[in-house]
Each structure stands twice: as C-alpha cells, then as structure tokens.
Amino acid sequence: MALSYNIGVSFLGGFAAAISQALYQLNSLFPGIYWTCTGIVTVVTIFVALSLSDRDWVKLTHRRSEPYFGKSTMPTMPTMPTMPT
C-alpha cells in the first residue's frame, strides 16, 4: 500500500501543474473535471480500504485506537530546576 501511495503522490503531485496546463489547453473545463475524478477515486479508495479493514483482509496501520488530541498516555518530561541567583 505504501508503494502505491508513493507512486500516486509522485505522479499526481509532481506532474499536477503540467497535467492541468495540458488539459487547459484542450478545454478550460478539463482541469476541473480531471481533479474531480481524482477526488472521486480517492473517496472510493478510502471506502474500499475501510470495508476491507472491517473484514480483516487489510490492516490499516495509520489508524489509531485513540485520537491524537485529548489526554495523552505518554509521560511528560520533567522540568529543569532553576538555579538560585
């Protein structure tokens, strides 16, 4: 999954300006249609991954059992005592 993510990000992110410019030269609506289609592919991919995860066919390692915000279970760093002046 990481390989497909990196290939997708490098292709769509790296060539985004060139693809949009080439599509705009064909028709001014094509870049919007292209980016709408890539967004739809992203949403479908998320739902398929969540469905496969519910069936225990795929483990999504980026999901956490608890949120990033709120009470942390990590210990805090002790503060340094101040020196008397």
GROMACS elastic network, one bead per residue, 0.5 to 0.9 nm:
[ bonds ]
;  ai    aj funct       b0    kb
    1     4     6  0.53044   500
    1     5     6  0.61931   500
    1     6     6  0.86988   500
    2     5     6  0.50122   500
    2     6     6  0.61208   500
    2     7     6  0.85691   500
    3     6     6  0.52040   500
    3     7     6  0.61527   500
    3     8     6  0.85177   500
    4     7     6  0.51456   500
    4     8     6  0.60223   500
    4     9     6  0.85224   500
    5     8     6  0.51347   500
    5     9     6  0.60612   500
    5    10     6  0.85102   500
    6     9     6  0.51357   500
    6    10     6  0.60071   500
    6    11     6  0.84248   500
    7    10     6  0.52312   500
    7    11     6  0.60145   500
    7    12     6  0.84333   500
    8    11     6  0.51945   500
    8    12     6  0.58394   500
    8    13     6  0.77497   500
    9    12     6  0.53711   500
    9    13     6  0.51792   500
    9    14     6  0.72863   500
   10    13     6  0.52918   500
   10    14     6  0.50642   500
   10    15     6  0.76104   500
   11    14     6  0.53690   500
   11    15     6  0.57415   500
   11    16     6  0.76980   500
   12    15     6  0.55647   500
   12    16     6  0.53360   500
   12    19     6  0.84524   500
   12    38     6  0.89411   500
   13    16     6  0.51741   500
   13    17     6  0.82853   500
   14    17     6  0.77488   500
   14    18     6  0.85822   500
   15    18     6  0.52864   500
   15    19     6  0.59452   500
   15    20     6  0.84486   500
   16    19     6  0.52510   500
   16    20     6  0.60524   500
   16    21     6  0.85029   500
   17    20     6  0.51726   500
   17    21     6  0.60197   500
   17    22     6  0.85491   500
   18    21     6  0.51314   500
   18    22     6  0.60936   500
   18    23     6  0.85341   500
   19    22     6  0.52131   500
   19    23     6  0.61267   500
   19    24     6  0.84946   500
   19    31     6  0.79064   500
   20    23     6  0.51460   500
   20    24     6  0.59836   500
   20    25     6  0.86456   500
   20    30     6  0.79595   500
   20    31     6  0.51345   500
   20    32     6  0.85398   500
   20    34     6  0.81358   500
   20    35     6  0.87408   500
   21    24     6  0.50222   500
   21    25     6  0.63023   500
   21    26     6  0.88897   500
   21    31     6  0.77880   500
   22    25     6  0.52692   500
   22    26     6  0.67340   500
   22    31     6  0.85709   500
   23    26     6  0.51959   500
   23    27     6  0.63349   500
   23    28     6  0.73866   500
   23    29     6  0.82055   500
   23    30     6  0.54269   500
   23    31     6  0.56020   500
   23    34     6  0.83119   500
   24    27     6  0.50505   500
   24    29     6  0.69850   500
   24    30     6  0.60860   500
   24    31     6  0.59749   500
   25    28     6  0.68862   500
   25    30     6  0.88651   500
   26    29     6  0.87624   500
   26    30     6  0.73783   500
   27    30     6  0.55635   500
   27    31     6  0.81612   500
   28    31     6  0.69253   500
   28    32     6  0.82359   500
   29    32     6  0.56463   500
   29    33     6  0.64146   500
   29    34     6  0.87921   500
   30    33     6  0.50015   500
   30    34     6  0.59642   500
   30    35     6  0.86126   500
   31    34     6  0.50060   500
   31    35     6  0.61895   500
   31    36     6  0.84780   500
   32    35     6  0.52627   500
   32    36     6  0.60317   500
   32    37     6  0.85688   500
   33    36     6  0.50809   500
   33    37     6  0.62018   500
   33    38     6  0.87361   500
   34    37     6  0.51887   500
   34    38     6  0.63397   500
   34    39     6  0.87199   500
   35    38     6  0.50079   500
   35    39     6  0.61421   500
   35    40     6  0.85920   500
   36    39     6  0.50952   500
   36    40     6  0.62704   500
   36    41     6  0.87265   500
   37    40     6  0.50209   500
   37    41     6  0.62285   500
   37    42     6  0.86431   500
   38    41     6  0.50318   500
   38    42     6  0.62432   500
   38    43     6  0.87801   500
   39    42     6  0.50057   500
   39    43     6  0.62903   500
   39    44     6  0.86367   500
   40    43     6  0.51586   500
   40    44     6  0.61395   500
   40    45     6  0.84800   500
   41    44     6  0.51674   500
   41    45     6  0.60337   500
   41    46     6  0.86604   500
   42    45     6  0.50615   500
   42    46     6  0.62685   500
   42    47     6  0.87861   500
   43    46     6  0.51517   500
   43    47     6  0.63654   500
   43    48     6  0.86805   500
   44    47     6  0.52001   500
   44    48     6  0.61248   500
   44    49     6  0.85469   500
   45    48     6  0.51304   500
   45    49     6  0.60531   500
   45    50     6  0.85700   500
   46    49     6  0.51391   500
   46    50     6  0.61619   500
   46    51     6  0.85571   500
   47    50     6  0.51173   500
   47    51     6  0.60689   500
   47    52     6  0.85770   500
   48    51     6  0.50337   500
   48    52     6  0.61197   500
   48    53     6  0.84664   500
   49    52     6  0.51271   500
   49    53     6  0.60256   500
   49    54     6  0.86277   500
   49    58     6  0.73720   500
   49    59     6  0.88468   500
   49    60     6  0.77482   500
   50    54     6  0.61802   500
   50    55     6  0.87639   500
   50    58     6  0.85926   500
   50    60     6  0.80644   500
   51    54     6  0.51608   500
   51    55     6  0.65523   500
   51    56     6  0.88268   500
   51    57     6  0.88869   500
   51    58     6  0.89786   500
   52    55     6  0.51656   500
   52    56     6  0.63069   500
   52    57     6  0.52896   500
   52    58     6  0.56138   500
   52    59     6  0.82477   500
   53    57     6  0.58270   500
   53    59     6  0.56689   500
   53    60     6  0.66428   500
   54    57     6  0.76903   500
   54    58     6  0.82297   500
   54    59     6  0.89323   500
   55    58     6  0.77627   500
   56    59     6  0.67312   500
   59    62     6  0.89564   500
   60    63     6  0.60495   500
   61    64     6  0.77485   500
   63    66     6  0.87475   500
   64    67     6  0.65195   500
   64    68     6  0.80555   500
   66    69     6  0.85038   500
   67    70     6  0.72047   500
   68    71     6  0.88437   500
   68    72     6  0.82313   500
   69    72     6  0.75931   500
   72    75     6  0.79132   500
